[in-house]
């Protein structure tokens, strides 16, 4: 398939309901590697893990935004599947958008966690400045990996040798650069309350106790939030088993 026509995705599992796992901004599909063995053991179906547009192995092609990402994901889903979408941070917003019945995808349930609901004018302006900055070229791969992990909020959570780190950088003329297109940082500060209110599937909301991005107070505007004790913004990386048990309970698998 023409790479410009779609996004890159990994698939696995078996026949049955499909779980779609959506990473956050600056990340890639490999961030779910710690969770996949648990799905293999306990999820009664298959899984789909894309690199969202402008991330990892997917094309860099503006415009970006929740609706664009949702349309890209819908493009690679079989509408006959029974779908549960799990989205982290920005991916949580994409998951909620997919449940709005605008993309022809029969989403049955949504798990959104660490999703930032409140945006100040300063935060939107700062993101726009980052988006307008040309990609930085690093002299060596190690420096690029270090920066990529910082940007993704994973510097203290994964080793530089991890697959998610490897997919976060790419060779370019003169050295290495981040695999993420800086332009993905353009934020239109969507009305998350309206977006969630239009969802045609149940929303299950989670956040880490120490998550300063997708806070419990912010996400509570969308519905009831389950707080995961002792965890931060990336519970699927910090403690995959605890995270899986929490969402399995919400999905009535435990």
C-alpha positions as CSV (number, residue, x, y, z in Angstrom):
1,X,0.0,0.0,0.0
2,X,1.2,3.5,-0.8
3,X,2.8,4.9,2.4
4,X,1.4,8.3,1.6
5,X,-2.1,6.9,1.7
6,X,-2.0,5.5,5.2
7,X,-0.2,5.3,8.5
8,X,2.1,2.5,9.7
9,X,0.5,0.0,12.1
10,X,1.4,-3.2,13.9
11,X,-1.2,-6.0,14.3
12,X,-1.3,-9.2,16.3
13,X,-3.5,-11.4,18.5
14,X,-6.3,-13.6,17.3
15,X,-9.8,-13.5,15.9
16,X,-12.4,-11.7,18.0
17,X,-12.8,-8.1,19.3
18,X,-10.1,-5.6,18.3
19,X,-8.3,-3.4,20.7
20,X,-6.8,-0.3,19.1
21,X,-3.9,1.3,21.2
22,X,-3.1,5.0,20.5
23,X,0.1,6.6,21.7
24,X,0.5,10.1,22.9
25,X,2.3,13.1,21.2
26,X,6.0,12.5,20.5
27,X,5.8,8.8,20.9
28,X,5.2,5.7,18.7
29,X,3.6,2.3,18.7
30,X,6.5,0.6,20.6
31,X,5.4,2.5,23.8
32,X,2.8,-0.3,24.2
33,X,5.4,-3.2,24.1
34,X,5.1,-3.8,27.9
35,X,1.3,-4.2,27.6
36,X,1.2,-6.5,24.6
37,X,2.2,-9.7,26.4
38,X,-0.7,-9.1,28.8
39,X,-3.1,-8.8,25.9
40,X,-1.7,-12.0,24.4
41,X,-2.5,-13.8,27.6
42,X,-5.8,-12.3,28.6
43,X,-7.4,-10.3,25.7
44,X,-9.8,-12.5,23.7
45,X,-9.1,-11.0,20.4
46,X,-6.6,-9.0,18.3
47,X,-4.8,-5.7,18.6
48,X,-3.9,-2.8,16.3
49,X,-1.1,-0.4,17.3
50,X,-0.4,2.5,14.8
51,X,2.2,5.2,14.6
52,X,0.0,8.2,14.3
53,X,0.6,10.6,11.4
54,X,3.9,12.5,11.9
55,X,5.2,10.0,14.4
56,X,7.5,7.0,14.3
57,X,7.3,5.2,10.9
58,X,4.3,7.1,9.6
59,X,4.5,9.9,7.0
60,X,5.1,13.5,8.0
61,X,2.1,15.2,6.4
62,X,0.3,18.3,7.7
63,X,-2.3,19.2,8.8
64,X,-2.4,17.5,12.2
65,X,-5.1,17.3,14.8
66,X,-7.5,15.0,16.6
67,X,-9.9,14.7,13.7
68,X,-7.1,14.0,11.2
69,X,-5.5,11.3,13.4
70,X,-9.0,9.7,14.0
71,X,-9.6,9.6,10.2
72,X,-6.2,8.0,9.7
73,X,-6.9,5.3,12.2
74,X,-10.4,4.7,10.8
75,X,-8.8,4.1,7.4
76,X,-7.0,1.0,8.7
77,X,-9.8,-0.5,10.7
78,X,-12.3,-3.0,9.4
79,X,-15.8,-1.6,10.1
80,X,-16.9,-5.2,10.8
81,X,-14.7,-5.4,13.9
82,X,-15.9,-5.0,17.4
83,X,-13.6,-2.2,18.6
84,X,-12.3,-1.0,21.9
85,X,-10.0,2.0,21.7
86,X,-7.4,2.8,24.4
87,X,-5.7,6.2,24.0
88,X,-3.0,7.9,26.0
89,X,-2.8,11.6,26.3
90,X,-3.3,13.0,22.8
91,X,-4.2,9.5,21.8
92,X,-7.0,9.7,24.4
93,X,-8.5,12.6,22.5
94,X,-8.2,10.7,19.2
95,X,-10.0,7.8,20.9
96,X,-12.8,10.0,22.0
97,X,-13.1,11.5,18.5
98,X,-13.3,8.0,17.0
99,X,-16.3,7.3,19.2
100,X,-18.2,10.3,17.8
101,X,-19.7,8.3,15.0
102,X,-18.2,10.6,12.4
103,X,-15.7,8.2,10.9
104,X,-17.7,5.0,10.2
105,X,-16.0,3.1,12.9
106,X,-18.2,1.0,15.3
107,X,-16.4,1.8,18.6
108,X,-17.9,-0.1,21.4
109,X,-15.8,1.3,24.3
110,X,-13.1,3.9,25.0
111,X,-10.4,4.0,27.5
112,X,-8.8,7.4,27.7
113,X,-6.0,8.1,30.2
114,X,-3.7,11.0,30.9
115,X,-5.7,13.2,28.5
116,X,-5.1,16.9,28.9
117,X,-8.4,18.7,28.9
118,X,-7.5,22.3,30.0
119,X,-5.2,24.4,27.8
120,X,-4.1,27.9,28.7
121,X,-3.4,30.6,26.0
122,X,0.3,30.4,27.0
123,X,0.4,26.7,26.5
124,X,-1.2,26.9,23.1
125,X,1.2,29.7,22.1
126,X,4.2,27.7,23.3
127,X,3.1,24.6,21.4
128,X,2.7,26.7,18.2
129,X,6.3,28.0,18.7
130,X,7.6,24.5,18.9
131,X,5.7,23.5,15.9
132,X,7.3,26.3,13.9
133,X,10.8,25.4,14.9
134,X,12.8,23.4,12.2
135,X,13.8,19.9,13.2
136,X,17.1,19.8,15.1
137,X,19.9,17.7,13.7
138,X,22.0,15.9,16.3
139,X,25.6,14.9,15.6
140,X,25.1,11.4,17.1
141,X,22.3,9.0,17.6
142,X,22.7,8.8,21.4
143,X,22.0,12.6,21.7
144,X,19.0,12.3,19.5
145,X,17.6,9.4,21.5
146,X,18.1,11.3,24.7
147,X,16.2,14.3,23.4
148,X,13.4,12.1,22.0
149,X,12.9,10.4,25.3
150,X,12.7,13.7,27.1
151,X,10.1,15.0,24.6
152,X,8.0,11.9,25.0
153,X,8.2,12.0,28.8
154,X,10.0,8.7,28.9
155,X,13.5,9.7,29.9
156,X,13.2,8.2,33.4
157,X,11.1,5.2,32.3
158,X,12.8,3.4,29.5
159,X,16.4,2.5,28.5
160,X,17.9,4.2,25.4
161,X,18.2,0.7,23.9
162,X,14.4,0.1,24.1
163,X,12.5,-0.2,20.8
164,X,10.4,2.8,21.6
165,X,13.6,4.8,21.8
166,X,15.0,3.3,18.6
167,X,11.8,4.3,16.7
168,X,11.9,7.8,18.1
169,X,14.9,8.9,16.0
170,X,15.9,8.6,12.3
171,X,19.0,9.2,10.3
172,X,19.2,12.4,8.2
173,X,21.7,14.4,6.3
174,X,24.4,15.5,8.8
175,X,23.3,13.2,11.7
176,X,20.1,12.2,13.4
177,X,16.7,13.8,14.1
178,X,13.6,13.0,16.0
179,X,11.1,10.8,14.1
180,X,8.3,13.1,15.3
181,X,7.4,16.0,13.0
182,X,7.5,19.2,15.1
183,X,4.3,20.4,13.4
184,X,2.3,17.8,15.4
185,X,2.6,20.3,18.3
186,X,0.0,22.6,16.7
187,X,-2.9,22.6,19.1
188,X,-6.3,24.0,18.5
189,X,-7.4,23.4,22.1
190,X,-10.4,21.4,21.2
191,X,-13.6,21.6,23.3
192,X,-13.0,18.3,25.0
193,X,-16.3,18.4,27.0
194,X,-18.3,18.8,23.8
195,X,-16.2,16.1,22.1
196,X,-16.8,13.6,25.0
197,X,-20.5,14.5,25.2
198,X,-20.9,13.5,21.6
199,X,-19.3,10.1,22.0
200,X,-21.6,7.2,21.1
201,X,-19.7,4.7,23.2
202,X,-19.0,4.5,27.0
203,X,-15.9,6.4,28.1
204,X,-13.7,5.0,30.8
205,X,-11.3,7.6,32.1
206,X,-8.1,7.0,34.0
207,X,-5.2,9.1,35.2
208,X,-2.1,8.5,37.4
209,X,-2.1,10.0,40.9
210,X,0.9,12.1,40.0
211,X,0.0,13.0,36.4
212,X,0.5,16.7,36.0
213,X,-0.6,16.7,32.4
214,X,-3.9,14.7,32.2
215,X,-5.0,15.7,35.7
216,X,-7.9,14.1,37.6
217,X,-9.5,17.6,38.0
218,X,-9.3,18.3,34.3
219,X,-10.5,14.9,33.1
220,X,-13.4,15.0,35.6
221,X,-15.1,17.5,33.3
222,X,-15.6,14.6,30.9
223,X,-16.9,12.1,33.4
224,X,-16.0,9.9,36.3
225,X,-12.2,9.4,36.6
226,X,-10.3,6.4,38.1
227,X,-7.1,7.5,39.7
228,X,-4.2,5.0,39.6
229,X,-2.3,5.2,42.9
230,X,1.4,6.0,42.8
231,X,1.6,6.4,39.0
232,X,2.3,9.3,36.7
233,X,1.5,10.4,33.2
234,X,2.5,7.1,31.5
235,X,1.1,4.2,33.6
236,X,1.2,1.8,30.7
237,X,5.0,2.2,30.7
238,X,5.5,2.6,34.4
239,X,3.5,-0.4,35.6
240,X,1.9,-2.3,32.6
241,X,0.4,-5.1,34.8
242,X,-1.2,-2.6,37.2
243,X,-2.5,-0.6,34.3
244,X,-3.9,-3.7,32.6
245,X,-5.7,-4.8,35.7
246,X,-7.3,-1.4,36.1
247,X,-8.6,-1.3,32.5
248,X,-9.5,-5.0,32.5
249,X,-11.8,-4.3,35.4
250,X,-13.4,-1.5,33.5
251,X,-13.9,-3.8,30.5
252,X,-15.1,-6.6,32.7
253,X,-12.2,-8.8,32.1
254,X,-11.1,-9.2,35.7
